[in-house]
Every structure is written in structure tokens, then in C-alpha cells.
Amino acid sequence: MYARVTTTPISAYRVDEAIQLAQETTMPAARSQPGFQGYLMLVDKSNGMAITITFWQDEKDREMTSPSSTYYKDSISKLVPMLTAAPSVEDYEVVLQV
């Protein structure tokens, strides 16, 4: 399994709005992608930092949803008004899972 970790700095006063956007649009869009295995969102409401981890069956699936893909660009574009800085993206292979 493979994972993408996106760290997204959000305006602290718009965190709840970002969570709602993730529930209503981002998660359903991720679910519809080939090889989707899971979605996890972590948030520190005090400073607006959000970490989203998406899980993909194989490396090819993760690469098809890379930051240059239409899927990813559409998802991030909806967050742009809420951001305080550009998101950072890191890709990993999942080697242990409980």
C-alpha cells in the first residue's frame, strides 16, 4: 500500500469550513479514484494545521492522483481561499499497519 501526506496550513478561523469541505467533496472525490484505500484527516484547530493522508493500493494509483493530476488540482483549488500558505506533499510506501 502507498500513502500521500499533504500538510495544509489553513486559516485557524476556517478550519471547520475546511473539514466540512473535506467531508462533502474531497473524500467522495478520493473514493472514486482507482486504487483508493482510505482517507485520514488530522487537524490542530488552534493553529489551523491540517494533515491529510490518503492511501492507495499501489504506487501507480498514487501517482495517478499526484499533485499534477486533475483530481488533486480540483481538490486543492477548493481550499485555496482558506489557505495561509502552499500545501506540502510527500509520498510514502506503507510498510507496517495495525
Summary of the structure (lengths in Angstrom):
residues: 98
radius of gyration: 12.9
end to end distance: 12.9
largest distance: 36.6
contacts: 277
relative contact order: 0.31
helix: 40%
strand: 34%
